[in-house]
Amino acid sequence: MTLWNSRLGTDPSDALMDFSVSIQFDKRLAKYDIEASLAHLFGLKEVGLVEQGEFEKISEALKIIEEEMAAGSFDFIQTDEDIHTAIERRTIELVGDVGGKLHTGRSRNDQVVTALRLLLKDELKNIFSNIIDFNSVILNRAKEVPDVYLPGYTHLQRAQPILLSHHLLAHGWAFFRDLDRIWDCYLRLDCSSLGAGALGGSTLPLDPKIVKDRLGFKNLFENSLDAVADRDFVAEALFVISMVGIHLSKMGEEIILWTTSEFGFATLDDRYSTGSSMLPQKKNPDIAELARGKSGRLIGNLTGFLATLKSLPLAYNRDLQEDKEPLFDSIDQIKLALSAYRGLYETIEFHDTSMQSAADSAYSVAIDLAEWLVKKGLPFRSAYNLVGSIVKDSIQRHVALPELVLAHPDLGEQAMEIFEPGSSVKRRVTHGSTGVDPVKIQIKNYEKKLNETKKQLLKI
């Protein structure tokens, strides 16, 4: 018999139980449900609803259950529809009817959302830490290649030379934005829901603040309806994780391209690549491809859950049971991806010669020629059109661009230094640009931001 069946005349059908049970995935909440139950029990004792002896008996039972869960020796039975009822059922088995006091003033509605908030607080901390570790790898690799340059791309067409360090750090700054989003999500998440009851609170003299403080939440719910119905924090976490996945996917696409024979910009370490079951010569970038593919899975988890939320009336509805599987899956996938990427980027070999050879195309410094003319006093649009016409002439007549520049009366010998290998990145001087000096400043700012973020982690 279930814990809620006393109102009904018959036992639930097998079809109902098969369709509605969540124990197979919400076992993951066991630790947090017990933590919240102990805090709730303490709150009951403090307001006189549970005696000291009862408090000690039930507390000991919960600790036994926690040990059983950790050891894998907890015996689940058919009527354990979720982890919350399983723990309550086992508590009553251990201490008798007094165990039934544990649920005083509490509903599964406020119980489950509190346990989920506790779990997500821990998981966001883990993801936050993993991103910091990955950003440290990006910084270290950027420091290793201060002078290496490669083509920068727009529309996947070679645009102008950029430093490899500048390129790597661009990804790192995107992850800093992810860290900011995780921080913001964590602040809104950090709110206790216990004490809201099923939806309207309780006639009992509960003090939810006692429980909130016991659990280490920063905030306490203000509205009991909102407390049990709110899953904004789940949707927001799914979005934050999706953005991390999208950034990893973009990097994955890049790795896939760079490690092809056509690009030849990098080679993956054997430990972070795979072979072919048929083609002996193959070395495949599976981590990058899986990250690219799993980003769709993360987006699907987010959009699917948003669709679940969109028409729910206040307050709790069983639809909200659908919050856990997408959330748990997204958490697991992003942690695996970040770990794999950390190893991939620590060991990837960059091919300086191939990168720089590709970047040394005469056409890649066309904008430098235009800006050189601007410094001579020519309006930019006029300079742009002049250089564009020379480039067009070079392509159509199959004449090397430097040859035409040398012969042009507005350019000539003075402009030829622009074509020297590596000259373009050395000439960049603006803040945040790919110039050698601006990138040195950027690395200092990046390292400062990284250290600040590490300190921030200690606050959550």
C-alpha positions in Angstrom: 0.0 0.0 0.0 1.3 3.5 -0.9 1.6 6.2 1.7 -1.2 8.2 0.1 -3.7 5.4 -0.5 -5.9 5.8 2.6 -8.3 8.2 0.7 -8.9 5.6 -2.1 -11.0 2.5 -1.9 -8.6 0.2 -3.8 -5.0 -0.2 -4.5 -3.5 1.6 -7.5 -3.4 -0.4 -10.7 -0.2 -1.7 -12.1 -0.6 0.5 -15.1 -0.8 3.6 -12.9 2.2 2.6 -10.9 4.3 1.7 -14.0 3.5 5.1 -15.5 3.9 7.3 -12.5 6.8 5.9 -10.5 10.0 8.0 -10.5 12.2 5.9 -8.2 14.4 4.7 -11.0 15.8 8.2 -11.5 15.0 10.2 -8.4 17.1 7.9 -6.2 19.8 10.5 -7.0 18.0 12.8 -4.5 18.4 10.4 -1.6 21.2 12.2 0.1 19.5 15.6 -0.2 16.1 14.3 0.9 17.6 12.9 4.0 19.5 16.2 4.6 16.2 18.1 4.2 14.3 15.6 6.4 16.8 16.0 9.2 16.5 19.8 9.0 12.7 19.6 8.9 12.8 17.2 11.9 15.0 19.7 13.8 12.5 22.4 13.0 9.7 20.3 14.4 11.6 19.7 17.6 12.3 23.4 18.0 8.7 24.4 17.8 7.6 21.5 20.1 5.9 19.2 17.6 8.5 16.5 18.1 9.9 15.5 21.5 13.7 15.2 22.1 13.5 11.4 22.4 11.4 11.2 19.2 13.9 13.5 17.5 16.8 11.3 18.4 15.1 8.1 17.3 14.0 9.4 13.9 17.4 11.1 13.4 19.2 7.8 14.0 16.8 6.1 11.5 17.6 8.7 8.9 21.3 8.2 9.4 20.9 4.4 9.1 19.0 4.9 5.8 21.7 7.2 4.6 24.3 4.6 5.3 22.2 1.9 3.5 21.8 4.2 0.5 25.5 4.8 0.4 26.4 1.1 0.7 23.7 0.1 -1.9 22.0 -2.1 0.7 18.8 -0.2 0.9 15.9 -2.5 0.0 13.3 -0.9 -2.3 9.9 -2.4 -2.5 7.2 -2.2 -5.2 5.2 0.6 -3.5 8.2 2.9 -3.3 7.0 5.2 -6.0 9.7 7.8 -5.4 12.7 8.3 -3.2 10.8 10.4 -0.7 8.1 7.8 0.1 10.9 5.1 0.2 12.7 7.0 2.9 9.6 7.7 4.9 8.5 4.0 4.6 11.9 2.8 5.8 11.9 5.3 8.7 8.6 3.9 10.0 10.0 0.4 9.6 13.0 1.3 11.8 11.3 3.2 14.6 7.6 2.3 14.3 4.7 4.7 14.2 6.7 7.6 15.7 8.5 7.7 12.3 5.2 9.0 10.8 5.9 12.3 12.6 8.6 13.1 10.2 6.1 14.2 7.6 4.3 16.6 10.0 3.6 19.9 8.3 5.3 18.7 5.1 4.1 17.7 1.7 6.0 15.9 -1.0 5.4 19.1 -3.0 7.7 21.3 -0.8 9.9 18.3 0.1 10.9 17.4 -3.5 11.6 20.9 -4.7 13.8 21.5 -1.6 15.8 18.3 -2.3 16.2 19.3 -5.9 17.4 22.8 -5.0 20.0 21.2 -2.7 21.2 18.8 -5.4 21.4 21.6 -8.0 23.4 23.8 -5.7 26.1 21.1 -5.5 26.0 20.3 -9.2 26.3 23.9 -10.2 29.3 24.3 -8.0 30.9 21.2 -9.7 30.2 22.6 -13.2 31.5 26.0 -12.1 34.7 24.4 -10.9 35.1 22.3 -14.0 34.8 25.4 -16.2 37.4 27.2 -14.1 39.8 24.2 -14.6 39.2 24.3 -18.4 39.7 28.0 -18.6 43.0 27.5 -16.8 44.0 25.0 -19.5 43.1 27.6 -22.2 45.2 30.2 -20.4 48.2 27.9 -20.2 48.0 26.9 -23.9 47.7 30.6 -24.9 50.8 31.5 -22.9 52.8 28.7 -24.7 52.2 30.2 -28.1 52.9 34.0 -27.8 54.1 34.5 -31.4 52.1 31.9 -33.3 49.5 33.2 -35.7 46.9 31.7 -38.0 44.1 32.9 -40.3 41.2 34.4 -38.6 37.9 33.5 -40.3 34.6 35.1 -41.1 32.0 33.1 -43.0 34.6 30.3 -42.8 36.7 32.3 -45.3 40.1 33.5 -44.4 39.8 37.1 -43.2 43.0 38.3 -41.6 45.9 36.9 -39.5 45.3 36.6 -35.7 47.5 35.3 -32.9 46.7 31.7 -31.8 46.7 32.9 -28.2 44.1 35.5 -29.1 41.9 32.8 -30.7 42.2 30.5 -27.7 41.3 33.2 -25.2 38.2 34.2 -27.3 36.8 30.8 -26.2 37.9 31.4 -22.6 36.0 34.7 -22.4 32.8 33.0 -23.6 33.2 30.5 -20.7 33.6 33.4 -18.3 30.2 34.5 -19.4 28.9 31.0 -18.7 30.4 31.3 -15.2 28.6 34.6 -14.7 25.3 33.0 -15.7 25.9 30.0 -13.4 26.6 32.5 -10.5 23.3 34.3 -11.3 21.4 31.1 -11.5 22.8 29.9 -8.2 21.8 33.1 -6.4 18.2 32.7 -7.5 18.3 28.9 -6.8 19.5 29.4 -3.2 16.0 29.6 -1.6 14.4 27.1 0.8 10.8 25.9 0.0 10.2 23.7 3.1 7.3 25.0 5.1 5.1 25.8 2.1 3.3 22.5 2.5 1.2 21.2 -0.3 0.4 24.7 -1.5 -1.0 26.8 1.3 1.2 26.3 4.3 0.1 24.8 7.6 -2.0 25.4 10.7 0.9 24.1 12.8 3.3 26.5 14.4 6.1 25.8 12.0 9.1 28.1 11.5 10.5 27.7 8.0 13.3 30.0 8.8 14.8 27.4 11.2 14.9 24.8 8.4 16.2 27.4 5.9 19.1 28.3 8.2 19.8 24.6 9.0 20.1 23.8 5.3 22.3 26.8 4.5 19.9 28.4 2.1 20.4 32.2 1.7 16.7 33.0 1.1 13.3 31.8 2.2 10.2 31.5 0.0 7.6 34.4 0.3 4.6 32.7 -1.3 3.7 29.1 -0.6 2.0 28.6 -4.0 5.1 29.9 -5.8 7.4 27.8 -3.6 6.0 24.5 -4.7 5.2 25.4 -8.3 8.5 27.2 -9.1 10.8 25.3 -11.5 12.3 28.4 -13.1 15.6 27.5 -11.5 15.5 24.1 -13.4 14.8 25.9 -16.7 17.5 28.4 -16.0 20.0 25.8 -15.1 19.2 23.9 -18.3 19.7 27.1 -20.3 23.0 27.8 -18.6 24.2 24.2 -19.3 23.0 24.5 -22.9 25.1 27.6 -23.4 28.2 25.8 -22.1 27.4 22.9 -24.4 27.0 25.3 -27.4 30.4 26.9 -26.7 31.9 23.4 -26.5 30.2 22.5 -29.7 31.7 25.5 -31.5 35.1 24.5 -30.3 34.4 21.0 -31.4 33.6 22.1 -34.9 36.9 24.0 -34.9 38.9 21.0 -33.7 37.2 18.8 -36.4 38.3 21.3 -39.1 41.8 22.0 -37.7 42.7 18.3 -37.5 41.8 17.5 -41.1 44.5 17.0 -43.7 42.9 20.0 -45.6 43.6 22.4 -42.6 46.5 20.6 -40.9 46.5 23.0 -38.0 46.6 20.5 -35.2 46.9 16.9 -34.3 45.0 15.2 -31.4 46.8 13.1 -28.8 46.1 9.4 -29.3 44.5 9.2 -25.8 41.9 11.7 -26.9 41.0 10.4 -30.4 39.8 7.1 -31.9 40.5 4.9 -34.8 38.3 3.4 -37.5 37.0 -0.2 -37.3 37.7 -0.6 -41.1 40.1 2.1 -42.2 43.5 1.6 -40.6 44.8 5.1 -41.4 42.0 7.0 -39.6 42.4 9.1 -36.5 39.0 10.5 -35.5 38.1 13.5 -33.3 35.3 11.7 -31.5 35.3 14.0 -28.4 34.7 17.1 -30.6 32.0 15.3 -32.6 30.2 14.0 -29.6 30.3 17.5 -27.9 28.8 18.9 -31.1 26.1 16.2 -31.2 25.3 16.4 -27.5 24.8 20.1 -27.6 21.5 19.3 -29.5 20.6 16.9 -26.7 21.2 19.7 -24.1 19.0 22.1 -26.1 16.4 19.4 -26.4 16.3 19.0 -22.6 15.8 22.7 -22.2 13.1 23.1 -24.9 11.3 20.0 -23.8 11.1 21.2 -20.2 10.0 24.7 -21.2 7.1 23.0 -23.1 6.2 21.1 -20.0 6.1 24.3 -17.9 4.2 26.6 -20.4 0.6 25.8 -19.4 0.7 24.6 -15.9 -1.8 26.2 -13.5 -0.8 26.9 -9.9 0.3 25.2 -7.9 1.9 21.7 -8.0 1.1 19.4 -10.9 2.5 15.9 -11.5 3.9 17.2 -14.8 6.7 18.7 -12.7 8.0 15.2 -12.1 9.5 15.7 -15.6 12.0 18.2 -14.3 14.5 15.6 -13.1 15.5 13.4 -16.0 16.4 16.3 -18.4 18.2 18.1 -15.6 20.2 15.1 -14.4 21.1 14.2 -18.0 22.3 17.7 -18.9 24.4 17.8 -15.7 26.0 14.5 -16.4 26.7 15.2 -20.0 28.2 18.6 -19.5 30.5 17.4 -16.7 31.7 14.5 -19.0 32.3 16.9 -21.9 34.3 19.4 -19.8 36.5 16.7 -18.4 37.1 15.3 -21.9 37.8 18.7 -23.4 40.3 19.5 -20.6 42.4 16.5 -21.5 42.0 17.2 -25.3 43.2 20.8 -25.0 46.0 19.9 -22.6 47.5 17.5 -25.1 46.6 18.8 -28.5 49.6 19.6 -30.8 49.3 22.9 -32.7 51.2 23.0 -36.0 52.8 26.5 -36.1 54.2 26.2 -39.7 50.8 25.1 -41.2 48.9 27.9 -39.4 51.3 30.6 -40.3 51.7 29.5 -43.9 47.9 29.7 -44.3 47.9 33.1 -42.7 50.6 34.6 -44.9 48.5 34.9 -48.0 49.0 38.3 -49.5 45.2 38.8 -49.6 44.9 38.4 -45.9 46.5 41.9 -45.3 44.1 43.8 -47.7 42.6 45.6 -44.7 46.2 46.6 -43.6 46.8 48.1 -47.0 43.6 50.1 -46.7 44.4 51.3 -43.2 47.9 52.2 -44.4 46.3 54.5 -47.0 44.0 56.0 -44.3 47.1 57.0 -42.3 48.3 58.8 -45.4 45.1 60.8 -45.4 42.8 58.9 -47.8 39.2 58.5 -46.6 38.6 54.9 -45.6 35.9 54.2 -48.2 38.2 55.5 -51.0 41.1 53.4 -49.6 38.8 50.3 -49.4 37.7 50.7 -53.0 41.3 51.3 -54.2 42.6 48.1 -52.5 39.5 46.2 -53.6 40.2 47.1 -57.2 43.8 46.0 -56.9 42.8 42.7 -55.3 40.2 42.1 -58.1 42.9 42.9 -60.7 45.3 40.5 -59.1 42.8 37.6 -59.1 41.5 38.2 -62.7 44.9 38.7 -64.3 46.7 36.1 -62.1 49.3 38.6 -61.0 50.6 38.5 -57.5 49.1 41.2 -55.2 52.5 42.4 -53.9 53.6 43.0 -57.5 50.6 45.2 -58.2 51.0 47.1 -54.9 54.7 47.8 -55.6 53.7 49.2 -59.0 50.8 51.4 -57.7 51.7 55.1 -57.3 49.7 55.4 -54.1 51.4 52.4 -52.5 54.8 51.4 -53.8 57.9 50.3 -51.9 56.8 51.9 -48.6 53.7 49.6 -48.4 55.7 46.4 -49.1 56.5 45.9 -45.4 52.8 45.0 -44.9 53.4 41.7 -46.7 56.2 40.5 -44.4 55.2 37.3 -42.5 53.7 38.1 -39.1 53.7 41.8 -39.8 49.9 42.1 -39.6 49.5 40.9 -36.0 52.4 43.1 -34.9 50.7 46.2 -36.4 47.5 45.7 -34.4 47.4 48.2 -31.5 43.8 48.6 -30.4 42.4 47.4 -27.1 41.3 43.8 -27.2 42.8 43.2 -30.6 45.0 40.5 -31.9 48.2 42.6 -31.7 51.1 41.3 -29.7 51.0 44.0 -27.1 47.2 44.0 -26.7 47.2 40.2 -26.2 49.9 40.5 -23.5 47.5 42.9 -21.7 44.6 40.6 -22.4 46.4 37.6 -20.9 47.0 39.6 -17.7 43.3 40.6 -17.6 42.3 37.0 -18.3 44.5 35.7 -15.5 43.1 38.3 -13.1 39.6 37.3 -14.0 40.4 33.7 -13.5 41.8 34.3 -10.1 38.8 36.4 -9.1 36.5 33.6 -10.3 38.4 31.0 -8.3 37.7 33.2 -5.2 34.1 33.5 -6.2 33.8 29.7 -6.2 34.5 29.7 -2.5 31.5 31.8 -1.9 29.0 29.4 -3.3 
